[in-house]
């Protein structure tokens, strides 16, 4: 399956099935219905979500740092396929040399930008400064091209900066296929970087591939029966992508009450999940 066929396939199947989940954290019980997404950069819908997630995460990561961006290119004397195979190795070598030059670890987020020629091209956000001449010397030694530079980025512009390059589409089919064959990552971060997850938490799978209409019927039942089972509805969110309800115990100081409430709700959910529902 080539990249065009795979893109069409992902666009066709992404979000067509759903999962029903439960999470218990800090006295709050959550039930959620999510559309299953492929989370692939080849999927147009998931790309939009990934761009936003990465952009917000990078902005938070560098919130208290003085940020610069290093631009690195691969020499066009090598083939497109080789540029992707060499890019990661070249960056790992350069990262080691930068560590040796600075004498300490540093924060970075590396973004792969598709060039019109198809060759690999990196933008690396860092929290340090290095003179351009030294950077160029180290980069060439590690296998990058002679075109490289470092410039300052204002903290309030990080979101737009990252989004700009992640939104760029592949103009070269050869470059896209080469990046896939080389298992190139579109983005990566240093130790301590955490990618924002909209559904963070310890989730337990209750049922896979539940129909969206059946899920909505289940939602109405939970919303109606939760107070009768001893729960108070704290939050209730429903969109085209997900539904989530947060429940808190009406009497949180009584351990027996919490167990009783959870048992009653669990019995209700189990009954509704496995009983046939007229949609």
Backbone torsions as a table, in degrees:
resi	resn	phi	psi	omega
1	UNK	NA	119.2	179.3
2	UNK	-79.5	177.1	-173.4
3	UNK	-65.4	-36.6	179.9
4	UNK	-65.7	-44.8	179.1
5	UNK	-64.8	-39.4	179.9
6	UNK	-66.6	-39.9	178.0
7	UNK	-61.3	-44.3	178.5
8	UNK	-63.6	-39.2	-179.7
9	UNK	-65.5	-46.7	-179.3
10	UNK	-63.1	-39.9	178.7
11	UNK	-63.4	-31.3	-178.1
12	UNK	-76.6	-40.5	-172.9
13	UNK	-97.0	-21.3	-175.2
14	UNK	-63.1	127.6	176.9
15	UNK	79.5	9.7	-177.5
16	UNK	-88.5	-13.3	176.5
17	UNK	-123.8	163.5	-172.8
18	UNK	-133.9	157.9	176.6
19	UNK	-130.5	146.9	179.5
20	UNK	-111.9	125.7	-171.2
21	UNK	-127.4	162.2	175.9
22	UNK	-135.7	141.1	177.8
23	UNK	-137.6	135.8	176.3
24	UNK	-122.4	121.0	-175.9
25	UNK	-154.1	119.3	175.5
26	UNK	60.0	38.3	178.5
27	UNK	81.5	0.0	178.8
28	UNK	-108.8	126.9	176.8
29	UNK	-105.9	129.5	-178.8
30	UNK	-120.7	139.7	170.6
31	UNK	-118.1	139.2	-175.6
32	UNK	-143.7	145.3	174.3
33	UNK	-118.9	116.5	-176.6
34	UNK	-118.4	144.4	167.5
35	UNK	-78.3	130.8	179.6
36	UNK	-75.7	125.3	-179.0
37	UNK	-113.7	150.0	-177.7
38	UNK	-76.9	-23.3	178.9
39	UNK	57.6	36.2	-180.0
40	UNK	-105.8	144.1	176.7
41	UNK	-70.7	-10.8	177.2
42	UNK	-85.1	-14.0	-179.2
43	UNK	-91.0	121.2	-177.8
44	UNK	-56.9	-42.2	-179.0
45	UNK	-67.0	-45.7	-178.8
46	UNK	-70.6	-30.0	177.7
47	UNK	-60.0	-42.7	178.7
48	UNK	-61.1	-41.0	179.7
49	UNK	-69.9	-40.3	179.3
50	UNK	-65.4	-39.7	179.6
51	UNK	-60.6	-46.6	-179.7
52	UNK	-65.6	-44.4	-179.0
53	UNK	-61.3	-46.3	179.3
54	UNK	-66.4	-41.4	-177.2
55	UNK	-64.0	-44.5	178.5
56	UNK	-65.0	-42.8	-178.0
57	UNK	-63.7	-42.4	179.7
58	UNK	-65.7	-40.7	178.9
59	UNK	-61.5	-41.8	178.1
60	UNK	-67.4	-38.2	-177.7
61	UNK	-62.4	-38.3	-177.9
62	UNK	-103.5	21.9	-173.8
63	UNK	-58.6	-34.7	-177.2
64	UNK	-111.2	18.3	-175.8
65	UNK	-112.3	155.8	171.6
66	UNK	-90.0	108.5	-166.6
67	UNK	-98.1	137.7	169.3
68	UNK	-126.6	159.4	177.5
69	UNK	-122.2	131.8	177.4
70	UNK	-103.6	127.7	177.6
71	UNK	-103.8	126.6	-177.0
72	UNK	-127.7	136.5	178.4
73	UNK	-122.9	159.4	173.6
74	UNK	-102.1	144.8	-179.3
75	UNK	-62.4	137.6	-179.7
76	UNK	-77.4	0.0	177.4
77	UNK	-74.3	-17.6	176.6
78	UNK	-99.0	163.0	-177.8
79	UNK	-72.3	164.1	179.1
80	UNK	-60.2	-45.5	-178.9
81	UNK	-60.8	-42.4	-179.8
82	UNK	-67.9	-31.6	-179.1
83	UNK	-61.0	-37.2	179.1
84	UNK	-76.0	-34.1	177.9
85	UNK	-68.4	-35.0	-177.5
86	UNK	-85.9	-22.8	-171.1
87	UNK	-59.8	-50.3	-177.8
88	UNK	-64.0	-42.9	179.2
89	UNK	-63.9	-40.9	179.4
90	UNK	-63.7	-40.3	179.6
91	UNK	-66.3	-41.2	179.3
92	UNK	-62.1	-38.5	177.1
93	UNK	-67.3	-43.8	-179.9
94	UNK	-64.4	-38.5	179.6
95	UNK	-61.3	-40.8	177.2
96	UNK	-64.2	-40.4	179.2
97	UNK	-68.2	-37.4	177.6
98	UNK	-65.7	-37.9	176.8
99	UNK	-62.3	-42.6	178.4
100	UNK	-65.8	-37.5	-179.8
101	UNK	-69.8	-43.2	-176.5
102	UNK	-78.7	-33.2	-177.8
103	UNK	83.7	8.8	178.4
104	UNK	-157.3	164.4	178.0
105	UNK	-72.7	165.0	-178.8
106	UNK	-147.1	159.8	178.5
107	UNK	-90.1	142.0	175.8
108	UNK	-153.2	154.7	168.9
109	UNK	-134.2	124.7	-175.3
110	UNK	-106.6	130.0	-178.9
111	UNK	-120.7	128.8	177.3
112	UNK	-91.0	121.5	179.4
113	UNK	-107.6	129.0	176.9
114	UNK	-72.5	124.5	176.0
115	UNK	-89.4	158.1	179.9
116	UNK	-64.2	-29.0	179.2
117	UNK	-76.9	-17.5	-178.4
118	UNK	100.1	-14.9	-178.1
119	UNK	-71.5	156.4	178.5
120	UNK	-69.1	147.8	-175.1
121	UNK	-153.8	121.8	-175.2
122	UNK	-109.1	142.6	165.3
123	UNK	-120.5	120.4	-175.9
124	UNK	-119.0	116.4	175.9
125	UNK	-84.8	130.0	-177.0
126	UNK	-134.0	167.0	-179.5
127	UNK	-111.8	31.2	179.4
128	UNK	-143.3	172.3	175.8
129	UNK	-123.1	141.6	175.0
130	UNK	-139.3	134.9	179.7
131	UNK	-55.2	143.6	-175.5
132	UNK	-58.7	-40.5	-177.7
133	UNK	-62.2	-41.9	-179.9
134	UNK	-69.9	-41.5	178.8
135	UNK	-59.8	-45.5	-179.3
136	UNK	-62.1	-43.3	179.9
137	UNK	-61.8	-46.1	-179.4
138	UNK	-66.0	-40.8	-177.8
139	UNK	-63.6	-44.2	179.7
140	UNK	-64.7	-39.9	178.2
141	UNK	-60.7	-32.1	-176.0
142	UNK	-88.0	-7.2	176.1
143	UNK	113.7	2.3	176.3
144	UNK	-83.6	168.4	179.2
145	UNK	-77.8	175.7	-177.3
146	UNK	-77.0	-15.4	179.1
147	UNK	-86.9	102.6	175.8
148	UNK	-154.2	148.1	179.2
149	UNK	-158.2	166.9	-179.9
150	UNK	-130.1	136.9	179.8
151	UNK	-145.6	159.5	-177.7
152	UNK	-82.0	146.9	175.9
153	UNK	-128.0	127.5	178.0
154	UNK	-69.2	141.8	-175.4
155	UNK	-57.7	-38.6	-177.4
156	UNK	-75.7	-3.4	179.2
157	UNK	-107.7	1.7	-176.4
158	UNK	-61.9	-43.7	-178.7
159	UNK	-57.6	-48.4	-179.0
160	UNK	-66.6	-36.5	-177.7
161	UNK	-65.3	-48.4	-179.7
162	UNK	-65.9	-43.7	-179.9
163	UNK	-59.2	-39.1	-177.6
164	UNK	-56.5	-45.6	-176.0
165	UNK	-82.6	-30.8	178.9
166	UNK	-73.3	-25.4	-179.6
167	UNK	-79.6	-15.9	-177.0
168	UNK	-63.8	131.9	-179.4
169	UNK	-88.7	155.8	178.6
170	UNK	-73.2	120.1	178.3
171	UNK	-89.5	-16.6	-177.9
172	UNK	-115.1	118.1	176.7
173	UNK	-63.5	-34.7	179.0
174	UNK	-65.0	-41.3	179.7
175	UNK	-66.0	-42.2	179.0
176	UNK	-62.2	-46.1	-179.6
177	UNK	-65.2	-37.3	179.5
178	UNK	-65.8	-38.5	179.4
179	UNK	-67.3	-35.9	177.9
180	UNK	-69.2	-44.3	-179.6
181	UNK	-63.5	-33.2	-179.1
182	UNK	-88.5	0.7	-178.6
183	UNK	56.5	40.5	-179.5
184	UNK	-73.1	137.0	178.2
185	UNK	-89.7	133.7	-179.9
186	UNK	-66.5	-35.3	178.8
187	UNK	-142.0	152.4	173.0
188	UNK	-156.5	156.3	-177.5
189	UNK	-133.9	164.7	179.3
190	UNK	-79.2	178.0	-179.8
191	UNK	-58.8	133.1	-179.5
192	UNK	101.4	-14.4	178.7
193	UNK	-78.1	131.6	-179.8
194	UNK	-124.8	124.4	178.6
195	UNK	-77.5	130.2	-179.9
196	UNK	-59.9	131.2	174.8
197	UNK	-118.3	122.0	-178.6
198	UNK	-68.0	-22.9	-178.2
199	UNK	-117.1	44.0	-177.4
200	UNK	-63.4	146.5	178.9
201	UNK	141.3	171.4	178.5
202	UNK	-92.3	99.0	-174.5
203	UNK	-100.2	136.5	175.7
204	UNK	-108.3	130.0	-179.6
205	UNK	-75.0	123.8	177.5
206	UNK	-98.3	-41.3	176.0
207	UNK	-156.3	138.0	179.6
208	UNK	-100.9	149.1	176.3
209	UNK	56.6	38.3	174.6
210	UNK	-74.9	137.3	179.6
211	UNK	-63.8	142.8	-177.7
212	UNK	-61.6	-39.9	-179.8
213	UNK	-66.8	-41.6	176.8
214	UNK	-63.8	-37.9	177.6
215	UNK	-60.6	-41.7	179.2
216	UNK	-65.6	-37.2	176.6
217	UNK	-64.2	-40.4	178.1
218	UNK	-64.1	-39.1	178.8
219	UNK	-59.8	-48.2	-180.0
220	UNK	-58.8	-38.9	-179.7
221	UNK	-66.8	-41.5	178.7
222	UNK	-64.2	-45.0	-179.3
223	UNK	-59.9	-36.5	-178.1
224	UNK	-79.2	-39.6	-171.9
225	UNK	-90.7	-19.0	-177.0
226	UNK	-54.0	-49.6	178.8
227	UNK	-60.8	-33.3	179.9
228	UNK	-70.8	-24.5	179.0
229	UNK	-90.5	2.9	177.4
230	UNK	97.0	14.6	-179.3
231	UNK	-107.6	151.7	174.6
232	UNK	-111.3	128.9	-179.7
233	UNK	-77.4	117.3	-179.4
234	UNK	-92.5	-39.0	-176.0
235	UNK	-149.2	144.5	-177.9
236	UNK	-145.3	107.2	-175.9
237	UNK	-121.3	131.5	176.0
238	UNK	-139.7	129.4	177.4
239	UNK	-135.0	-174.6	177.5
240	UNK	-71.2	-17.3	-175.8
241	UNK	-100.2	-33.4	-173.8
242	UNK	-155.5	162.8	168.7
243	UNK	-133.4	138.9	180.0
244	UNK	-146.4	134.8	177.3
245	UNK	-127.2	136.4	179.4
246	UNK	-110.8	129.4	-177.6
247	UNK	-120.1	138.8	174.9
248	UNK	-124.6	152.0	-178.2
249	UNK	-70.8	135.9	177.4
250	UNK	-66.9	-25.2	-179.4
251	UNK	-132.5	72.7	-171.7
252	UNK	-66.6	-15.8	-177.4
253	UNK	-79.8	-11.5	-179.0
254	UNK	-106.3	112.0	-178.0
255	UNK	-62.8	-40.6	-179.9
256	UNK	-61.5	-36.9	179.8
257	UNK	-64.5	-42.3	179.9
258	UNK	-62.7	-43.2	179.5
259	UNK	-63.7	-42.8	-179.5
260	UNK	-63.7	-44.5	179.5
261	UNK	-62.1	-45.0	-178.9
262	UNK	-65.7	-37.7	179.7
263	UNK	-64.5	-44.1	179.3
264	UNK	-64.2	-42.5	-179.6
265	UNK	-68.3	-39.8	178.9
266	UNK	-60.9	-43.6	178.5
267	UNK	-61.6	-40.9	179.9
268	UNK	-64.5	-46.4	-178.2
269	UNK	-63.6	-46.1	179.4
270	UNK	-58.5	-42.9	-178.8
271	UNK	-63.7	-45.0	-177.7
272	UNK	-69.8	-35.0	-178.0
273	UNK	-67.1	-40.1	-171.3
274	UNK	-100.9	-2.1	175.7
275	UNK	-90.0	140.5	176.0
276	UNK	-63.6	135.7	-178.8
277	UNK	-120.1	131.9	176.7
278	UNK	-75.7	117.0	-176.5
279	UNK	-94.6	NA	NA
